[in-house]
Amino acid sequence: MKVAICARPNFADAANAARSAAARIRALGHEVVEVGLDDVKGAELKGVEIAAVFGGDGTMLHAARALAPRGVPLLGVNIGHLGFLTIATTAEFDAAFADVAAKRYEVEERAMLDTQLLRGGREIISGLALNDVVVARGALVRSIHVQVTVDDAPLIEYWADGVITATATGSTAYAFSVGGPLILPTSLNITLVPIAPHLSFPNAFVFDPDQRITLDVKDEPARLSIDGQVEHDLRTGDRVEVRRSKSVAKLVRTAHAKPFVSLLRQKILKEPGI
């Protein structure tokens, strides 16, 4: 089989582990292409069946944005402790890959978000998110006004530090930290959670998968953040449109993958006996 071994070159431990794994997989007779996630070229992924991603959940977010549009399933390999998106440590990788090579695996699909930043009706940037899209205050420590519209119907104008729109996968990330609900990661629903709302409705909304959320920026300085990794300055009058993407993140699951509920108990609920 043809396998992509992926890492971000500026993370030395991950890059070294990826190179070592690539050599071992080649020795087993598989075709291997080594991919630097900071500069992914479509041609090198032609025919790839699986991409092994070395790093942590942050690297998996980066890989999902780069590889999901190309339909490549991702096998997450964590350099440290297991995260929500990775399924194996570096020590467990060879056994996990053996399962993949023997076709003993499943592919779990996760919803993603398409985002457009519009200024004066013109698209400035667009992006893809696996976790969340955030409109938040900029450098000044003061709240901003953000008008939320759902399917062209006005919903609420927040006076808050910002507003998060999150996938089910992102429900355990920033959205959870400000009081959002935990949603099983294969759900297609979109969550909207305000950040420190002042005299505004403080609870989260959960929307149907095909609803479109529009965030109109009423104050500046403000920032747009995609997965906490891609950021852009916003101006008064800017509009951020968020909807479920046609692209999905495909995550490889072998016997090494812990059930989501077990990860919740260990990482968030801090329950004993894991």
N, C-alpha and C positions, 0 to 999 in steps of 0.2 A: 504494500500500500504506500501511497505518497503522503508524507507527514510534514507539516510545518512546525518548526520549533521556534517559538517566539519569546522575546524578552525586550525590555527597554535597555539600550546599551549603557545608559548612565547609571544603572543599578548593577554594580559590579557582581555582587553575589548571585543575582538572578542570571546575569549574562554568562557567568562562569558555569553555573549549573546547567543552563541551556546548551552550551557548547559540549559539555560532557555527555549529556543525554543524547544529543545529536550523533555523537560518535558511536554510542552504544546501539542506537537504533539502526544506523548504517551497517554496523557489524552483524546485525540480525538479517540483513538483506533488504531492508526497506529503503525506498527513495526518500531523501530528506532535503528540505529546503529550510535554511535558517533565515528568519525574518526579524528585522529590527522594527519594532512597533512604532517608532517615531517617524518612519518613512516607508510605509507599506506600498508596494507596487503590485497592481493587480495581476500582471503577467506571471509573477513568481508563484501565485497561488493557484494557477490553473491546474486542475486535477487533484488538488489537495483534498483528502478525505477527512482529516482531523488536524486541528492546530493545538499543540500543547503549549500552554502559556505559563511561563515561569515568572513568579512575582507574588503579588498578593491581590486582594480585592481591588485595589486601585489600578493595578496593571490589567486586571480583568475588565474593568470599566473601559480602559483605554482600548483594549483588544476588541471589545464588543462594538465600540463605535467604528473601529477600522475594518472589522471583518464581517460583522453581521450583514451589511449590504451584499456581501459576496456569498452568503449562505454557508460559511464554514463553521462547523461545530467546534466548540472550545473545550479543551480539557485543562482545567485550572490546577496548577501545581504551586503550592505555597512554600516560600522559602522559610517562613517561620511557622506559627501555629495556623491551623485550618481556619479559613474565613467562611463567609456565607456563599461565596461564588466558586471557591476552589474545592477540589475533592480529595487531593492527595498532598502529602509532603514530598520533598525531594527523595526521602528514603523509601517512600511508597510508590514512587513513580513507575519503576520498572514493572512492578506487579500490576499496577493499574493499566499500563500500556499493554501488557500481555493480555489482559482481558479485552482491551480494544482490538488488538490484532486478531483475537479469536472470536470477535463479533459478540462478546458478552458485555454489551453496554446498551444504554438507552440515551436518547437525546431529548432533553427537556427544553421547551420553548418559553422564553420570557419576553413579555411585551416591552417595547421601547417607545420613546417619544420623539416626534419630529417637532422642531422648533424653528420659527422664523422671527427675526427681528426686523420690523418695518419702521421706516422713518419717512414721514411725508408720503406714505403709500408705496414707498420703494423698498425692496428687500435689501437690507444691509448685510446680514449674514443668515445662514441656516445651519442647523446642527442636529445631531442625533444623541439621545441620552438613554442610558439604561437605568439609572437611578432617579435623577430629578433635574428639573429646570427651576431656577430660583431667580426672582427679581427682588433685590434687597438694596438697602441704603448703601451709599458709597462711603467715602472717607470720613464725612462728618457724622458725629454721634447724635443723630436725630432721626425721628420717624419720617417716613415718606407716605404719600397717598398713592394707592394703587387701585384702579377701578377694575373689577373682575366681571367679565361678561361670559356667559355660557350659551353657545349656539345662537349668538346675536341677541340674547336677552340679558339685560343688565341684572347682575346678582347682588353685588355689594361693593362699596368703596372702603377699602381698609386704610386706616392710619396706623402704620405698624413699621417694624424694622424690615419687613419684607413678606413675600408670599412664596410658598413652595408648591410646585406641582410635581407629584411623584408617581412612579409606577409601583406595582406591588413589590417588585424587587427593591425599590428605593424606600419602601415603608419602614425598613429596619435601619435606615441611615438618618439623614438630617431631619426628615419628616418625623421620625420617632422621637428624636431628641427634643422637639418642641411640642410634643404631646399628640402627635398623629397616631392613628390606629395601626396595629400590626396586621398585615394582610398576607395570606398565603401567596408565595411568589409566582405561582402559575396563573393567578388571577389576571384578568385583562383590565380591571378597573383603574381609574386615575383618581388620585387623592389630591386635594388642595388643602394646605395647612398654613394659617398665618403665623408669622414670627413676631412674638411680643406685641399683639394688637392692643392699641390704646383706645378704650371706649368703643370697641368694635366687637362683633361676634367672634368669640375665641375658639370655637370648635372647628374640627375638620369637616370637609365635605368629601364624599366618595361619589364619583360620577361614573356613568356608564362608559364602556370602552370607546364608543364612537362619538362621544361628545367633544366639542371643540372649546377650549378655554382661551380667552383673550385677556391679557393683562396690559392695561393702559397706564403708563407712567405719568404721574401728575407733578412730581418734584424731582429735582436733581441736587446733589450728585446721587446716582444710583448705578447699580451694576447688574448685569445678567451673568449667571453662572450655570454652566452645563456640566452635570456630574461633579461639580466642585473642582473641575480641571481645566475648563475652557471658560474664559471670562471676557466680557466686553463692557465698556462704559455705556451708560444709557443717558438720554437727554429727556427733558420734559416733552411730552407729546409722543414719545416712542411707544410702539405697540409690539408686544410679544405674544405670538400665537403658538399654542401648544395643542397637539393632537396625537393620538396613537399612530405609530409608524407602521407602514407595511413591512418594514424590516423587523425581524425578531432575532434576539440573541439565542443561539442554540448551545446549550450546555451539556457536555457529555457527563453521564452518570453511570458509574460502575458500582460494584459491590463496596468500594471504598468510600462512597459518598454517604455522609451522615444524613439522616432524615432532617428536614427543616425544623421539625418540632424539637429534636435533640439539640440542634444548634441554638434554638431559642432558649432552651433550658440552660445551656452552658454559658452563652454569651450575654444574654439580656436578663433572663429571669434569675440567673445565678443559683439555680437549684443544685443540690448535692446529688451525688450518685452517678455522675456522668463519667 
